[in-house]
Amino acid sequence: MFSFLNGLTTGRSSAQPECVDVSDLTARARIRDAALRRFGADGFAATPVRRIAADAKVSAALVVHHFGSKQGLVEACDLYAMAFARNAHAHGKATDGGNAVLSYLARAMVERAQDTASMFDEMVVATEQMLASNNARPVEDPKLRAAVLVSLELGGFALRAHLSRYLGMDAVSQDGFERIGQLVNEMVTQGVFE
């Protein structure tokens, strides 16, 4: 799409997308990545620490040791997801693990709207700056345009199951991204109405 989140993902999808660099394989990183995937897939309230621990192949006690509480783990995931997004944006390239991060961010924006306002605002500001530096067409309210673009991109992840039904394939697979991207490009460049 055309937001701060553009290029965050390769479009590849797997049952367990990896969110870490090969050099970041500590127990803490495995726990954080398991939490990102689980929170993104199942939600925050529906995800017990024991399930995250099982996914990371560690004990629940080790999760508490590293993060203090489930809330501490959520905060660590927030920080990591935004750092991951900033890094992908800064380097302007698709990144493995982006699907898990985008699913996490989309779920966070829906389920924890008050807690994630500053994260959303950062994405909007970065998108507005990206558009300005790439000679985007002037509009009356560039900040609102940026907010809408971020919302559209995250909305695709929040509504992934529904989009996938209409596509007949996983909406965040390589083929799904290509098909959706082509349609979005047509709508943005040619408009919807004649």
N, C-alpha and C positions, 0 to 999 in steps of 0.2 A: 504494500500500500504506500501511502505517502506521508508517513508520520515518523516520529522519533523511533518507533518500533520497527520501521522498515528495515529489512535485511537482518533482523534478529534471528531468523530461523532459516534453515536450509530447505524446509518443506519436507524433510525426511521425518518419518514417524516410526516409533517402535514402542513396544510394550513398556520399556523402561529406557527412555531417552537419557543419555548421560549429560550431566550438567557441569562436570568438573574437568579441569585439565588433567592430563595423565599424571602430572606431578602432584596433584592434590587428592591423594587417596587415603587420607587419614580417617580414623573412625568419625571424627567430628564432621568431615566433609561428606562421608557416606550417609550419616544421619541427616544432615542438612539436605542433601539431594533426595533422599527417600522422603523427607517431609515435603519438599517442593513438589515432587510427583504426586504424593498422596493428597496433600491439601488441594492441589490443582484439580485432581480427579474427583475426590470425594467431598471436599469442603472442610472447613476448619472445625466446626462443631462435631461433625460426624467422624472425625479422625482421632482415634485414641493414640496416646504415646506408645502403647504396646504394639500397635500395628506398624507404626513408623520404625520402632526398634526391630521388629521382625523383618521388615523390608530391608533394613540396613544390616541385618544379621548381627545385631548387638543386643544387649539387655536394656530393659527400660531404665534400669538404674544408671547405665552409662549415658543415656539421653539426658537424664536429670543432672548427672555429674557435669556434662559439658554445657548444658543450656539453662540449668536451674529449674526450669518449668516448661510447660507447653507454651506459655506466652513468651518466654525467653527464646524458644525455638522459632516461633512465628516471627519475632523481631529479627532474629538472625537471618531467616529466610527473606524477609523484606529487604534487609540491607544487601544481601547477596543478589537478589533478583534485580534490584536497581543498579548495582555495580556491574552486573552481567550485561544489562541493557545499555548502560553508558559505554561500556567497553565495545560492544558490538556496534553501537552508533558511531563511536569515535573512529573505529577502523573501517566502517562502511562495508562490512562483509557479512555474509550469512554465517551463522555459528551453530554448530551442533549443540543440542541441548536447549535451543531457543524455544522449541515447542513446549517443553516443561515449564520454562520460565514464563512464557506468555500465558499458558493455562493457569499458572499460579497467580500472576498479576490480574488476569481477568476475574478469577474467583475472588481474589482479595478485594478488588474494586466493587464487586457486587455484595459480598457478605460482610465486608468491614469498611463500608464507605467512609465513615467518620475517621477511622484510623488511617486511611490511605489517601486522604485529600492531598497531603503534601507530595506524595508520590505521583499522583495524577497531575498535579500542578507542574511538577518538574518535567513530566513528559510533554505537557502542553507547551511550556516555555521552550524546550528543546526542539519541538516540532515547528513552532513559530520561527525560531532562529534558522532552522534547516531550510524552511520554505523561503525565508527572506534571502538567505545566501545562495539559493538556487534559482533566483529570478522568478519566483512564483507570481502569478497574475495578481495585481493589487485587488484587494477587497475592502469593504467598509470596516469589517471587524476581523483582523487577522488572528487575534487570540481565539475568538469563537471558532473560526475555521480550523485552527489547530486542535481545539478541544473536540470538535466533531470528528476530525480525522483519527485522533487517538481513540475516541469512543467506537468508531467503526471498526478499527483494527482489533481492539480488545473484545468488542461485541461478537466478532467472528469466533473467537475462542470460547466466549461464554455460551454461545449458541451452537457450538460445534456439532452436537448430536443432531440438531435439526438441519443444519446446513448439509451435513453428511447424508442425511436421508434424501434430500433433494438432489444432491450430486450423484448419489449411488456409489459413493466412495468416501473415505475419510477426508474430511475437509482440510485437514492439515497435513495430508500426504503430499508428496511432490506433485502428483497429478492434480490433486485437489487445489493446491496453491496456484498451479499454472492456469487451471480453468477459471478459478475465481479471479485471479489477477488479470486475466484477459478481459473478463467481463467488467471488472472495476475500471480498467484502463479505457475501455470503450465508453462506459458511462461518464467518466471524468473528462475525456477528450471530445466525445461526440454528443454528450447529453443523453437524456432519457427520452425526451419528447421531441417530436418533429416540429 
